[in-house]
Amino acid sequence: MEKNVATVAVEEGFMPFRDYRTWYRVSGSIGSPLLPLVVAHGGPGCTHDYVDSFKDIAALDGRPVIHYDQLGNGNSTRLPEKGPDFWTVSLFLEELDALLSHLGIASRYAFLGQSWGGMLGAEHAVRQPEGLKALVIANSPANMHTWVAEANRLRRDLPQMVQDTLLKHEEAGTLTDPDYLAASRVFYDRHVCRVVPWPPEVARTFAIMDVDNTVYRNMNGPTEFHVIGTMKDWTIEDRLSQISAPTLLISGRHDEATPEVVRPYADNVPDCRWVVFEDSSHMPHVEEKTLCLATVSDFLKLHDER
């Protein structure tokens, strides 16, 4: 797969959005008869880098794959001065609609959202947009209360010394202390990305967030264990039955998005297939890349005629 990537045409650009700019990249030809796939990163507040591997689907089966950095992140306009009232689900839904229109694909497309990106995808899908022909929800919570409860349950399984270090610095408010970051990394290496060392594209996302965590801090909070931002009470469980697009649900056996976290999608989306990647945590597209990309590609091929 890797050796074919160089043969795929790549186009980057910026879309005007409100008074800002949203960066996007198209791998492959937007004029292809196959469903274009829009990929949304997680966070909220990550960047496209860590989900970059999905671009290889363009080489795998010829469909165009669109990545973009959501407003406030990565190559798009950064807005560190904006507070919680600005960073809303409706903002990112508006941005997604604008991107689909800008690229001329609003009448026919597939959408893949990873983690927060899948939450955004579900919010988009419950509106039953006519052009959404297939939906992939990857490693995404359906209810933030469940997400936090499960993250803290997994935390209780960490070595006691790691738990003690986390608690010590949380009580002291020293969340940037190297010992706290090292203890947090134990959790991340178990339940976020089990490839050690992290691949460059994954490390790049976290390095960018270290410099500017505006969106994550405002929407999520300071850590995975303390969701106190604008998303703290978010849920879509009671609206999932409104999703009409055929849906592929992805999670990893060691995922911080545990079965309890993602099960509402499987139980409530009318046409939903759930695939668990046995050797992955939160990033099957990195941890079991070949199998994950083939699984997504095969699912999308089923809906290219829609």
C-alpha positions as CSV (number, residue, x, y, z in Angstrom):
1,M,0.0,0.0,0.0
2,E,2.7,2.5,1.0
3,K,4.6,2.3,-2.3
4,N,1.5,3.3,-4.2
5,V,0.8,6.5,-2.2
6,A,3.2,8.6,-4.3
7,T,1.1,8.0,-7.4
8,V,-2.0,9.6,-5.9
9,A,-2.6,13.3,-6.7
10,V,-2.6,15.5,-3.7
11,E,-4.2,19.0,-3.5
12,E,-4.1,21.3,-0.5
13,G,-6.1,24.5,0.0
14,F,-7.8,26.8,2.4
15,M,-11.6,27.3,2.6
16,P,-12.9,30.7,3.8
17,F,-15.0,30.1,6.9
18,R,-16.6,33.0,8.8
19,D,-13.7,35.4,9.2
20,Y,-11.1,32.6,9.2
21,R,-9.6,29.8,7.1
22,T,-10.0,26.1,7.3
23,W,-7.1,24.0,5.8
24,Y,-8.0,20.9,3.8
25,R,-6.2,18.3,1.6
26,V,-7.6,16.1,-1.1
27,S,-5.7,12.8,-1.8
28,G,-6.9,11.4,-5.1
29,S,-9.3,13.0,-7.7
30,I,-12.4,14.7,-6.4
31,G,-14.0,13.8,-9.8
32,S,-13.7,10.1,-9.1
33,P,-17.0,8.1,-9.4
34,L,-16.3,6.5,-6.1
35,L,-17.7,8.1,-2.9
36,P,-15.3,10.8,-1.6
37,L,-14.4,10.1,2.1
38,V,-14.2,13.1,4.5
39,V,-12.0,12.3,7.5
40,A,-12.5,14.3,10.8
41,H,-9.9,14.2,13.5
42,G,-10.6,14.0,17.2
43,G,-9.8,15.9,20.3
44,P,-11.6,18.2,20.3
45,G,-8.5,20.0,19.5
46,C,-6.2,17.5,17.8
47,T,-5.0,17.8,14.2
48,H,-5.3,15.7,11.0
49,D,-1.8,14.3,11.4
50,Y,-2.6,11.3,13.6
51,V,-5.4,10.2,11.3
52,D,-3.2,10.8,8.2
53,S,-3.0,7.1,7.4
54,F,-6.6,7.1,6.0
55,K,-5.2,8.9,3.0
56,D,-3.8,5.6,1.8
57,I,-7.4,4.5,1.0
58,A,-7.0,6.8,-2.0
59,A,-4.2,4.5,-3.3
60,L,-6.0,1.3,-2.1
61,D,-9.2,1.7,-4.0
62,G,-9.1,5.0,-6.0
63,R,-11.5,7.1,-4.0
64,P,-10.7,10.7,-3.0
65,V,-9.9,11.1,0.7
66,I,-10.3,14.6,2.3
67,H,-8.6,15.5,5.5
68,Y,-9.0,18.9,7.2
69,D,-7.9,20.6,10.3
70,Q,-10.9,21.9,12.2
71,L,-11.0,25.6,13.1
72,G,-8.6,26.4,15.9
73,N,-6.3,23.5,15.1
74,G,-3.3,22.6,13.0
75,N,-3.0,24.5,9.8
76,S,-6.3,26.2,10.2
77,T,-6.8,29.6,11.8
78,R,-5.7,29.4,15.5
79,L,-7.9,31.4,17.9
80,P,-6.2,31.2,21.4
81,E,-8.2,34.2,22.6
82,K,-11.6,32.5,22.1
83,G,-13.3,31.1,25.2
84,P,-15.9,28.4,25.9
85,D,-18.8,30.2,24.3
86,F,-17.1,30.1,20.9
87,W,-16.2,26.5,20.7
88,T,-19.5,24.6,20.2
89,V,-20.8,21.6,18.3
90,S,-22.8,23.9,16.1
91,L,-19.6,25.8,15.1
92,F,-18.0,22.6,13.8
93,L,-21.2,21.3,12.1
94,E,-21.3,24.7,10.3
95,E,-17.7,24.3,9.3
96,L,-18.3,20.7,8.0
97,D,-21.3,21.9,5.9
98,A,-19.2,24.7,4.5
99,L,-16.4,22.3,3.5
100,L,-18.8,19.9,1.8
101,S,-20.2,22.8,-0.2
102,H,-16.8,24.3,-1.0
103,L,-15.6,20.9,-2.4
104,G,-18.8,20.4,-4.4
105,I,-19.5,17.0,-2.8
106,A,-22.5,17.8,-0.5
107,S,-24.8,15.7,-2.6
108,R,-22.8,12.5,-2.3
109,Y,-20.1,11.6,0.2
110,A,-19.0,9.3,3.0
111,F,-17.8,10.6,6.4
112,L,-15.3,9.1,8.9
113,G,-14.9,10.6,12.3
114,Q,-12.3,9.4,14.8
115,S,-13.1,9.9,18.6
116,W,-14.5,13.5,18.8
117,G,-14.7,13.4,15.0
118,G,-17.1,10.5,15.3
119,M,-19.2,12.5,17.8
120,L,-19.3,15.3,15.2
121,G,-20.2,12.7,12.5
122,A,-23.1,11.4,14.6
123,E,-24.3,15.0,15.2
124,H,-24.1,15.5,11.4
125,A,-25.8,12.2,10.6
126,V,-28.8,12.6,12.9
127,R,-29.9,15.5,10.7
128,Q,-30.2,13.0,7.9
129,P,-28.3,15.0,5.2
130,E,-29.3,13.6,1.8
131,G,-25.8,13.4,0.6
132,L,-24.4,11.3,3.4
133,K,-24.2,7.8,1.9
134,A,-22.0,6.0,4.5
135,L,-20.8,6.8,8.0
136,V,-17.8,5.5,9.9
137,I,-17.7,6.2,13.6
138,A,-14.2,5.3,15.0
139,N,-13.5,5.0,18.7
140,S,-16.2,7.5,19.7
141,P,-18.2,8.0,22.9
142,A,-22.0,8.5,22.7
143,N,-22.2,10.0,26.2
144,M,-19.4,11.9,27.9
145,H,-20.5,10.8,31.4
146,T,-19.9,7.2,30.3
147,W,-16.6,8.2,28.7
148,V,-15.3,9.8,32.0
149,A,-16.5,6.9,34.1
150,E,-14.7,4.4,31.9
151,A,-11.5,6.4,31.7
152,N,-11.3,6.5,35.4
153,R,-12.1,2.8,35.7
154,L,-9.2,2.1,33.4
155,R,-7.1,4.4,35.4
156,R,-7.7,2.3,38.5
157,D,-6.1,-0.6,36.7
158,L,-2.8,1.3,36.3
159,P,0.1,0.5,38.6
160,Q,-0.5,1.9,42.0
161,M,2.6,4.1,41.8
162,V,1.3,5.7,38.6
163,Q,-2.1,6.3,40.2
164,D,-0.5,7.9,43.2
165,T,1.6,10.2,41.0
166,L,-1.4,11.3,39.0
167,L,-3.4,12.0,42.1
168,K,-0.6,13.9,43.8
169,H,-0.1,16.3,41.0
170,E,-3.9,16.8,40.3
171,E,-4.3,17.8,44.0
172,A,-1.4,20.1,43.7
173,G,-2.5,21.5,40.4
174,T,0.8,20.7,38.8
175,L,-0.5,19.0,35.6
176,T,2.5,20.1,33.5
177,D,5.1,18.5,35.9
178,P,7.3,16.0,34.0
179,D,6.3,13.3,36.5
180,Y,2.6,13.8,35.9
181,L,3.1,13.8,32.1
182,A,5.1,10.6,32.4
183,A,2.4,8.9,34.5
184,S,-0.2,10.1,32.0
185,R,1.8,8.5,29.2
186,V,1.4,5.1,30.9
187,F,-2.3,5.4,30.4
188,Y,-1.8,6.7,26.8
189,D,0.5,3.8,25.9
190,R,-2.1,1.3,27.1
191,H,-5.3,2.8,25.9
192,V,-4.6,5.5,23.2
193,C,-1.8,4.2,21.0
194,R,0.1,1.0,21.8
195,V,2.7,1.5,19.2
196,V,5.9,2.5,21.0
197,P,7.5,4.8,20.2
198,W,4.6,6.7,18.8
199,P,4.7,7.1,15.0
200,P,5.8,10.5,13.9
201,E,2.4,11.6,12.7
202,V,0.9,10.7,16.2
203,A,3.7,12.5,18.0
204,R,3.2,15.5,15.7
205,T,-0.5,15.9,16.8
206,F,0.4,15.9,20.5
207,A,3.3,18.2,20.0
208,I,1.0,20.8,18.3
209,M,-1.5,20.4,21.1
210,D,1.2,21.0,23.7
211,V,1.8,24.4,22.0
212,D,-1.9,25.3,21.7
213,N,-4.6,23.4,23.5
214,T,-7.3,26.1,23.2
215,V,-10.0,23.9,21.8
216,Y,-9.2,20.8,23.9
217,R,-9.1,22.9,27.1
218,N,-12.3,24.7,26.4
219,M,-14.4,21.8,25.1
220,N,-12.9,18.8,27.1
221,G,-10.9,20.1,30.0
222,P,-7.4,19.6,31.4
223,T,-7.1,15.8,30.9
224,E,-8.9,12.7,29.7
225,F,-9.9,12.1,33.3
226,H,-11.4,15.5,34.0
227,V,-13.9,16.6,31.4
228,I,-15.1,19.9,32.7
229,G,-15.4,21.8,29.4
230,T,-18.4,22.6,27.3
231,M,-18.8,18.9,26.2
232,K,-19.0,17.6,29.8
233,D,-22.8,16.8,29.6
234,W,-22.9,15.9,25.9
235,T,-24.8,12.9,24.8
236,I,-26.3,11.7,21.6
237,E,-27.7,8.4,22.9
238,D,-31.4,9.4,22.6
239,R,-31.0,10.6,19.0
240,L,-29.0,7.7,17.5
241,S,-32.1,6.1,16.1
242,Q,-32.4,9.1,13.7
243,I,-29.3,8.1,11.8
244,S,-30.4,6.7,8.4
245,A,-26.9,6.3,6.8
246,P,-25.4,2.8,6.9
247,T,-22.8,2.9,9.6
248,L,-19.5,1.1,10.4
249,L,-18.5,1.3,14.1
250,I,-14.8,0.8,15.0
251,S,-13.1,0.2,18.3
252,G,-10.0,-1.4,19.7
253,R,-9.9,-4.2,22.3
254,H,-7.7,-2.0,24.6
255,D,-9.5,1.2,23.7
256,E,-10.2,4.0,26.1
257,A,-13.4,4.0,24.2
258,T,-14.4,0.8,25.9
259,P,-17.3,-1.4,24.7
260,E,-19.5,0.4,27.3
261,V,-18.6,3.7,25.7
262,V,-19.3,2.8,22.0
263,R,-22.1,0.2,22.5
264,P,-25.0,2.8,22.2
265,Y,-24.1,3.2,18.5
266,A,-24.3,-0.5,17.9
267,D,-27.5,-0.8,19.8
268,N,-29.4,2.2,18.5
269,V,-28.2,3.1,15.0
270,P,-30.6,1.2,12.7
271,D,-28.0,0.0,10.2
272,C,-24.8,-0.5,12.1
273,R,-21.9,-3.0,11.9
274,W,-19.4,-3.1,14.8
275,V,-15.8,-4.2,14.2
276,V,-13.4,-4.6,17.2
277,F,-9.7,-4.6,16.4
278,E,-8.1,-7.1,18.8
279,D,-4.5,-5.7,18.9
280,S,-5.5,-2.0,19.1
281,S,-6.5,0.6,21.5
282,H,-7.8,4.1,20.4
283,M,-6.0,4.2,17.1
284,P,-6.6,1.0,15.0
285,H,-5.7,3.0,11.9
286,V,-2.2,3.2,13.3
287,E,-1.9,0.1,15.5
288,E,-3.5,-2.3,12.9
289,K,-3.2,-0.1,9.9
290,T,-3.5,-2.5,7.0
291,L,-6.5,-4.4,8.5
292,C,-8.2,-1.2,9.6
293,L,-7.9,0.6,6.2
294,A,-9.0,-2.6,4.4
295,T,-12.0,-2.8,6.7
296,V,-13.0,0.8,6.0
297,S,-12.4,0.4,2.3
298,D,-14.5,-2.7,2.0
299,F,-17.3,-1.0,3.8
300,L,-17.3,2.0,1.6
301,K,-17.2,-0.1,-1.6
302,L,-20.6,-1.5,-0.5
303,H,-22.1,1.9,-0.8
304,D,-20.3,3.4,-3.9
305,E,-23.5,2.9,-6.0
306,R,-25.7,4.8,-3.6
